[in-house]
Each structure stands twice: as C-alpha cells, then as structure tokens.
Amino acid sequence: MFALGLCQSFKFILDSSDSRYIKETRQGFNKAGDGLDTVKLLTLFDLATHQPIAFAREPGNLADVSGIENALKQFSFLNISKAQIVTDKGYYSRNNIGQMLRKHIKFLTAASIDLSWVNHRLQKNKSELETASSLCPWDFNIHGITVPVDAEFTYQRQRNRGEAVKGDILSETRRLYLHLYLNRERVGEDEKRLATDLMSLKNDIEKGLWDELSESVQKKAEKYLNTSRLGRGGKLKVTINEDAYAQARKDYGYFALVSNKAEDCFEALRKYRLREKIEEAFKDTKNRLDGTRTRVWDGDTLKGRMFCQFVGLGYQCFLHTKIKELKEKLELSLSDKKLAEKDKNQNADLLKWLKKQSMQSLIDWFDCIELTSLKSEVGTVTQRSGDTKRDRLFFTLLGIPGFEEKPQYQLKVSP
C-alpha cells in the first residue's frame, strides 16, 4: 500500500489474467503462483476523506520503484510532485530503499525488527522507549522515539558518466530516520498467542501426533520444546525451552518505521495508520468487487472493468466514513442528558452491534432487506421486508428515507 504525502495514497494490486490480447499483461510477481501474466492497477486516494480519486494501469513486469516513479508522472497534473510514499513490510528491501533514495522519492515504510541494523538500534534504545516523555500524545498505549541512521547503500551504474563506467559498483551513505515504537497493548496479545501455540503443540506431541505435524511446525517444536523419556520406553516428557521462550518474548510489542524524511515519529505513525485504513477498504476491490482476475479479453474492456471497480470502491469507502461518523455520534448521544432513556438504550444497542461488525458482515446482513414502493390511484405505499427495529434506526440515522419510525430523537449524519 502506498500513501502520498498528507492527503493522497495509491496501491498496486495484481490481477491474474488468462488473456493474451491485453498488452499490459506480462510475467511478473504473482502471489497466486499460478504462472499467469499480471496487470498492475494503481489507485490514488485522498487520505483526508479516504476516497479514491484516480487510477492507472501498468504492465505486470514493471519493477516496484519504477511503478511508483511512473505513477507520480501520470498523476503530475494533480500537483503531487512532492509526495511521500507509505508502504508496508512487504515492500521493504535494501534494493527498493536504495532506488527510492537515488530517485529522490520521499518514503515511509514498515521494517521488520528482525533486521540486524534495526534490532541493534532497538536494543540500544529500549530504555528510552520506557520513559514517560516517549508517550504518544493521542494513543497512550504507544511509546515512540526517532533515531537518525547513516546507512550505506551500494548500486550498479546503468550508464557511463564522467569517470564512472557502466557496471561499476558504487557506494554512498544516506541519512535515514528510524522510528521505533512500543505498543504495550500488543505485548500481552503476542505473549498469549505464543503461550497458546506452544501449549497446544506440547499436548499434540505428548499424544504421539509428531508424524502428523507439518515440517514448519516440527521446526517450531524443535526450537521451543524439549523432549525426554523416563527410562527406556518410559513416558514422553515435553517441556518448554525457557531460553528460546524468553528470546522470543523480549521484542514483543516493538515495531519500526523507516523514512528518509525528518519528521516527528508520531506524525509518521499517524500516516502509517491511515494507510492501514485504506488497505482495509482496498481489500474490497479484490473480494467483493472481484478484482483478483481480469476476466476480460481486450484492453478497452479491462479499462472499463477497472473503472466500474473504481466507482464501486468509492461507494465502499464513502460508506466506511459514514458508519464511522455514525458510531462517533452514537457515542456522544449516550451522554446527552436531554435524550430519553428509551432512545439512549436503542442507540447503545445499535452502537454495540456496529462495533462487532466488519464492513463485509454489515453489507451481508442488509443484503436481504428490500424497500418497495407501490403506486396506485389511491396513493403510494412503501413496503419493507426483512428489517428489524434496530435496522430501521440504522437506516434512519444514516439519512436513508423510507425507514422512519414515529417521530423520535434523531442523530443527523450528512448524506
């Protein structure tokens, strides 16, 4: 996922294609591993509204950084020449970072704390992450600091220039900014997950199920568990390897972002979290909007299909925003002293239900509801099917006509 500056973002999505007549389909990275050609779809988002505002397609074999550079040129009419690219861990590599540095592209990317140079600085600065001065001002579960790093990158020259000859390996040092974070809430979650996995694995081995475990699970057992028998043919005893267990837990809750732009670590975190929200919406292109495969046989039809998906994504993102606003207004209504207790209870029930729903489950829930208007000489009658009182309150508060109950206190959410 790529985010541009403070207000735009775009992302690559790969579509497998069975067609040989679409000129953009070429052999490139394909997560499905089916050997089919791919097309890259790039979508530009407005981070302020979480709305897609432009899209472009590119050949599937285009390198990551080249794709970014081309996209910035295509979208130059939107005046985003000073964009900052925000990516997830899947994009991080020294080669990609080095290329963006040489092309003067501002970036912010997640990096694994298992990387030696990241982990070295994490261990060195852990004490600073424990201080009150490192607390995030808007999320008190997070501590953060920024560590300047002078990183050395090597690259191969692509052309002759001056004394440098094509093919020479050159080295240069660039300033990077390593943002280190501690999420205290995630520490407990990670420890619980590890403990649950190890105890489940321990029980399976004690039951004699070793041969049924996959190769990766067996390697995990060899790393974290000790086995022994009491005497020849005695009962199998399985214990947890305390050193490996402690080593795994020591970095729980920590994560890192890397950038070549000097900025506050919490501003960088805010941008990265915005990227995550858009990433959730973009999954709908691949799932609900059937964006995994192109399913067309020529370039013009592909462009039309991508446009329809783009419009659908816009509606989806708009709905995300409206439901978020609705939740916030429901929260405020619960502390309104002028609101009747009955209405408060209804709002609290709706809010509790909405918090448990994903966007996918919410849309699936309302798929069965139909609103039908019947016209006759007598007048117009509106019939509803499959809705509940809570559903009607939801539609009314979103400003959708036809679901109104008797006059009651209503929250106004702009359509």
C-alpha positions in Angstrom: 0.0 0.0 0.0 1.4 3.4 -0.9 0.3 6.7 0.7 1.2 10.0 -0.9 2.0 12.9 1.4 -0.6 14.0 3.8 -3.6 13.7 1.5 -3.1 11.1 -1.2 -2.3 7.4 -1.5 -2.2 4.7 -4.1 -1.6 0.9 -4.2 -0.6 -1.8 -6.5 -3.0 -4.7 -7.0 -2.1 -7.7 -9.2 -4.7 -9.3 -11.4 -4.1 -12.7 -12.8 -5.2 -12.9 -16.5 -5.9 -15.7 -18.9 -5.9 -13.3 -21.8 -3.0 -13.0 -24.3 -4.7 -10.0 -26.0 -4.2 -7.4 -23.2 -0.9 -5.6 -23.9 -0.4 -4.8 -20.2 -0.4 -8.5 -19.1 3.1 -9.7 -18.6 5.0 -12.1 -16.4 5.7 -10.5 -13.0 5.3 -11.2 -9.3 2.1 -13.2 -8.8 1.0 -14.1 -5.2 -1.3 -16.8 -6.5 1.7 -18.6 -8.0 -0.4 -19.8 -11.0 2.1 -18.7 -13.6 -0.3 -16.4 -15.3 0.6 -12.9 -16.6 -0.4 -10.0 -14.4 -1.5 -6.4 -14.6 -0.8 -3.7 -12.1 -3.6 -1.4 -11.0 -2.6 1.8 -9.2 -5.2 3.8 -7.3 -4.8 7.3 -5.8 -6.5 8.0 -2.5 -7.3 11.2 -0.7 -6.2 10.5 2.9 -8.5 13.2 4.3 -11.7 11.6 3.0 -10.4 8.1 2.3 -11.9 8.4 -1.2 -10.2 7.1 -4.4 -9.7 10.0 -6.8 -7.7 8.5 -9.8 -6.4 5.2 -11.1 -3.9 3.9 -13.7 -2.8 0.5 -15.1 0.7 -0.7 -15.8 2.4 -3.8 -17.1 2.8 -6.6 -14.6 6.5 -7.0 -15.0 7.3 -3.4 -14.0 9.7 -3.1 -11.0 8.2 -1.6 -7.8 10.2 1.7 -7.7 9.7 2.2 -11.5 6.0 1.8 -11.0 6.0 4.5 -8.3 8.0 6.8 -10.5 5.7 6.3 -13.5 2.6 6.8 -11.4 3.9 10.1 -10.0 4.5 11.3 -13.6 1.0 10.2 -14.6 -0.6 11.9 -11.7 1.6 15.1 -12.0 -1.4 17.1 -13.1 -2.7 16.7 -9.6 0.4 18.6 -8.3 1.8 15.7 -6.1 5.4 16.0 -7.2 6.5 16.2 -3.5 4.6 13.1 -2.5 5.7 10.8 0.3 5.2 7.1 -0.4 4.0 5.0 2.6 4.4 1.2 2.3 4.0 -1.9 4.4 6.6 -4.6 5.3 6.1 -6.5 2.0 7.7 -3.6 0.1 10.8 -3.2 2.3 14.1 -4.3 0.9 17.5 -2.6 0.7 17.2 -2.5 -3.1 13.9 -0.7 -3.1 15.0 1.7 -0.4 18.3 2.4 -2.3 16.4 3.0 -5.6 14.0 5.5 -3.9 16.9 7.3 -2.3 18.6 7.7 -5.7 15.4 8.8 -7.4 14.8 11.3 -4.6 11.4 9.8 -3.7 10.3 10.6 -0.1 9.1 7.4 1.6 7.9 5.9 4.9 7.9 2.1 5.2 7.5 -0.5 7.9 10.6 -2.6 8.6 11.0 -5.8 10.5 12.7 -5.5 13.9 14.4 -8.8 13.0 16.7 -6.9 10.6 20.1 -6.7 12.2 20.6 -2.9 11.8 17.1 -2.2 13.1 17.3 -4.7 16.0 20.8 -3.3 17.0 19.4 0.2 17.5 16.2 -1.2 19.2 18.2 -3.0 21.9 20.3 0.1 22.3 17.4 2.5 22.8 14.8 0.3 24.7 15.3 2.2 27.9 14.4 5.5 26.2 11.1 3.8 25.0 10.2 3.1 28.6 10.1 6.8 29.6 7.0 9.0 30.0 8.5 11.5 27.6 8.2 9.0 24.8 4.4 8.5 25.2 2.2 9.2 22.2 0.0 12.2 22.9 -3.1 10.6 21.2 -2.6 6.9 22.0 -1.3 6.2 25.5 -0.6 2.6 24.7 2.2 3.7 22.4 5.7 4.9 23.1 7.9 6.2 20.3 11.3 7.7 19.5 13.3 8.6 16.4 16.9 7.5 15.8 18.9 9.1 12.9 20.8 6.5 11.0 23.6 6.9 8.4 23.1 3.9 6.1 25.4 2.8 3.3 23.9 1.5 0.0 25.6 0.0 -3.0 24.3 0.1 -6.6 25.5 -0.8 -10.1 25.8 2.0 -12.6 23.5 1.8 -15.6 25.4 4.2 -17.9 28.8 5.9 -18.3 29.2 9.3 -16.8 32.5 11.1 -16.1 35.0 8.6 -14.6 32.2 6.2 -13.6 31.7 3.3 -16.1 28.6 1.3 -16.7 28.6 -1.8 -14.5 30.7 -0.3 -11.7 29.6 -1.0 -8.2 29.3 2.3 -6.3 28.7 3.0 -2.6 27.0 6.0 -1.0 25.9 6.9 2.5 22.4 8.4 3.1 20.6 9.7 6.2 17.6 7.7 7.2 15.2 8.2 10.2 14.4 5.0 12.2 11.1 5.4 14.1 11.0 2.9 17.0 7.8 2.1 18.9 6.5 0.1 21.8 2.8 -0.9 21.8 2.1 -2.1 25.4 -1.3 -3.4 24.5 0.2 -5.7 21.8 2.7 -7.2 24.3 0.1 -9.2 26.1 -1.6 -10.2 22.9 1.6 -11.6 21.4 2.6 -13.4 24.6 -0.8 -15.0 24.9 -0.7 -16.2 21.3 2.8 -17.7 21.8 1.8 -19.4 25.0 -1.4 -20.8 23.4 0.5 -22.2 20.4 3.2 -23.8 22.5 0.8 -25.5 24.9 -1.3 -26.8 22.1 1.9 -28.1 20.4 3.1 -29.7 23.6 -0.2 -31.5 24.0 -0.1 -32.8 20.4 3.4 -34.2 20.9 2.5 -35.9 24.2 -0.4 -37.6 22.4 2.0 -39.1 19.9 1.0 -36.9 17.0 4.5 -35.8 15.9 4.4 -37.5 12.5 1.1 -35.7 11.7 2.7 -32.2 12.2 3.9 -30.2 9.2 7.6 -29.6 8.6 7.3 -26.0 9.7 5.5 -26.9 12.9 8.1 -29.6 13.7 10.9 -27.0 13.3 9.0 -24.7 15.7 8.7 -27.6 18.2 12.4 -28.3 18.0 13.1 -24.6 18.7 10.8 -24.1 21.6 10.3 -27.5 23.2 12.5 -30.1 24.9 11.5 -33.8 24.9 12.8 -36.6 27.1 11.7 -40.1 28.4 11.9 -41.5 31.8 14.0 -44.7 31.3 13.9 -47.0 28.3 10.4 -46.9 26.7 9.2 -44.6 29.5 6.6 -41.9 29.3 7.4 -39.0 26.9 8.0 -35.7 28.8 7.7 -32.4 27.0 8.9 -29.1 28.5 9.2 -25.6 27.1 12.7 -24.4 26.3 13.0 -21.4 28.7 15.9 -19.7 26.8 14.0 -19.8 23.4 10.8 -18.7 25.1 12.5 -15.7 26.7 14.3 -14.8 23.5 11.0 -14.8 21.5 9.2 -12.6 24.1 11.9 -10.0 24.5 10.9 -7.9 21.5 7.1 -8.4 21.7 5.2 -5.2 21.2 8.0 -3.4 19.4 7.8 -2.3 15.7 9.6 0.1 13.4 9.1 2.5 10.6 11.9 3.9 8.3 11.9 7.1 6.4 14.2 9.5 4.5 12.1 12.5 5.7 12.8 14.2 9.0 9.5 14.3 10.9 8.0 13.5 14.3 7.7 9.8 15.0 4.0 10.1 15.9 3.2 12.1 12.8 4.8 9.2 10.8 2.7 6.7 12.8 -0.5 8.6 12.0 0.3 8.4 8.3 1.0 4.7 8.5 -2.2 4.1 10.3 -4.1 6.0 7.6 -2.5 3.6 5.1 -3.9 0.6 7.1 -7.4 2.0 6.9 -7.2 2.4 3.2 -5.7 -1.1 2.9 -8.9 -2.5 4.6 -11.1 -0.7 2.0 -8.9 -1.8 -0.9 -9.4 -5.5 0.0 -13.0 -5.0 -1.2 -11.6 -4.5 -4.7 -10.1 -8.0 -4.6 -13.0 -9.6 -2.8 -16.5 -8.0 -3.1 -15.6 -6.3 -6.4 -14.0 -9.4 -7.9 -10.6 -7.8 -8.6 -8.5 -10.9 -8.3 -8.8 -11.8 -12.0 -9.3 -9.5 -15.0 -11.9 -11.8 -16.6 -11.8 -9.8 -19.9 -10.2 -10.3 -23.3 -9.1 -6.9 -24.5 -7.6 -3.7 -23.2 -10.6 -1.4 -23.6 -12.9 -3.8 -21.7 -10.3 -4.1 -19.0 -10.2 -0.3 -18.6 -14.0 -0.3 -18.3 -14.0 -3.1 -15.8 -11.4 -1.2 -13.7 -13.4 2.0 -13.9 -16.5 0.2 -12.6 -14.5 -1.3 -9.7 -13.1 2.2 -9.0 -16.6 3.6 -8.7 -17.7 0.7 -6.5 -14.6 1.3 -4.3 -15.6 4.9 -4.0 -19.1 3.9 -2.7 -17.5 1.4 -0.3 -15.1 4.0 1.1 -17.9 6.5 1.5 -19.9 4.0 3.5 -16.9 3.3 5.7 -16.7 7.1 6.5 -20.4 7.5 7.2 -20.5 4.5 9.5 -17.5 5.8 11.4 -19.3 9.2 11.8 -22.4 7.4 13.0 -20.5 5.5 15.7 -19.0 8.7 16.9 -22.4 10.4 17.1 -23.9 7.4 18.9 -21.1 7.6 21.5 -21.9 11.3 22.1 -25.7 10.7 22.3 -25.2 8.3 25.3 -24.0 11.2 27.4 -26.8 13.6 26.3 -29.0 14.4 29.4 -31.8 15.6 27.2 -32.2 12.3 25.4 -34.9 9.9 26.7 -33.7 6.8 28.4 -35.5 4.6 25.9 -33.7 6.3 23.0 -30.4 6.0 24.8 -30.9 2.3 25.2 -31.7 1.9 21.5 -28.6 3.9 20.5 -26.4 1.9 22.9 -27.8 -1.4 21.4 -27.1 -0.2 17.9 -23.6 1.0 18.8 -22.7 -2.3 20.5 -23.8 -4.2 17.4 -22.0 -2.0 15.0 -18.7 -2.4 16.9 -18.9 -6.2 16.4 -19.5 -6.0 12.6 -16.9 -5.8 9.9 -17.9 -4.0 6.7 -18.3 -7.3 4.9 -20.7 -8.7 7.6 -22.6 -5.5 7.7 -23.3 -5.5 3.9 -24.1 -9.2 4.0 -26.6 -8.5 6.8 -28.5 -5.9 4.9 -28.5 -7.7 1.6 -31.8 -9.4 2.4 -33.7 -6.1 3.1 -35.9 -4.8 0.3 -37.7 -1.5 0.1 -40.6 -1.4 -2.4 -42.8 1.5 -3.4 -46.2 0.6 -4.7 -48.2 3.3 -6.6 -51.9 3.3 -7.3 -54.7 5.8 -7.8 -55.2 5.9 -4.0 -51.6 6.8 -3.4 -48.1 5.4 -2.8 -47.4 2.7 -0.2 -43.9 1.7 0.9 -43.3 -1.8 1.9 -40.2 -3.2 3.7 -39.1 -6.7 4.2 -36.6 -8.4 6.5 -35.8 -5.4 8.7 -35.8 -5.1 12.5 -36.3 -2.1 14.7 -32.5 -1.8 15.1 -32.1 -1.9 11.3 -34.7 0.8 10.8 -32.8 3.0 13.4 -29.6 2.4 11.5 -31.0 3.5 8.1 -32.8 6.5 9.7 -29.7 7.8 11.3 -27.8 7.4 8.1 -30.4 9.6 6.4 -31.8 6.9 4.1 -35.6 7.6 3.5 -38.3 5.0 3.8 -37.3 3.5 7.2 -38.5 6.2 9.5 -40.3 5.3 12.7 -42.6 7.6 14.7 -41.1 11.0 15.4 -38.1 10.5 17.8 -34.8 12.0 18.7 -32.5 11.5 15.7 -28.8 12.0 15.1 -28.1 13.9 11.9 -25.5 12.4 9.7 -24.9 14.3 6.4 -25.6 12.0 3.4 
